[in-house]
Amino acid sequence: MTFTASSIFPPKGLELFILNPKTGEIRLTGSLDFEDVRSYEIQMEATDKGMPPLSGHCKVVVEVLDVND
């Protein structure tokens, strides 16, 4: 199985999230700021290694909480 992020909205999320293509684990590379962006949408695709390869799609929504207030 191979995991890929086909798109991230807003695009600045490309710099903040990293995806492990073998496990599908999503990790942060920086900090998130509620006042800057309140949520991110990551379009994911999982593809198997069959012949022909089959794939599935999903959307991961990351909601940022305001812990300062």
N, C-alpha and C positions, 0 to 999 in steps of 0.2 A: 504494500500500500504506500502511495506517495501523496503527501498533502501539499497543496499550494494555496496561496492567497491570491485570488484573481483581481481583487480591487479592495481598496480601503477608502472610506469616506469619513471625514475630509482627508484629502491627499497628504496633509502634514502627518497623518498617522503612520505613513510609511517609515518615518524616522523613529517612531516610538515603539513599534511592535516588531518582534522577530518570531518567525515560525520555524519549528523543527519539522523538516519535510518527512522524516521517518515516523514520528510519533504524533504529529499534529498539535503539539504543545505550543501555546502562544505565550510569550514572555515580553515584559516591558524592558526597554533599553534606556528609558528616562522617566521623568516624573510627569504626571498628568495634572492639569490645572482646570478646575471646574469653571473658573471665570473665563478661561480661554475657549475650551470646547467641552460641552456637557455630555456628549456621547460619540462613539465611533462605531461604524458598521464595517465589518470585514466579511467579504464574500469568500467562502472557502470551497475548495474542490478536493475530493479524495478520489484517486484513481488506482485501480488494482493492476496487477501485472499479468492478467489473463490475455488470451488471444481470442477475440479482440479485447482490448482493455475496456473495462466498464468504469464509469465515474458517477459520483454523486455530488450534490451541491447543497450548501447551507449558508445561512447568514449568522454571524456571531455579532451580538450587540454588546458593547462595553459601555456601561453607564458610569459616569464619574460623579462621585458624591462630594458635596461641599463640607468638609470636616472642619474648616476654619471658623464657621459661623455658629 
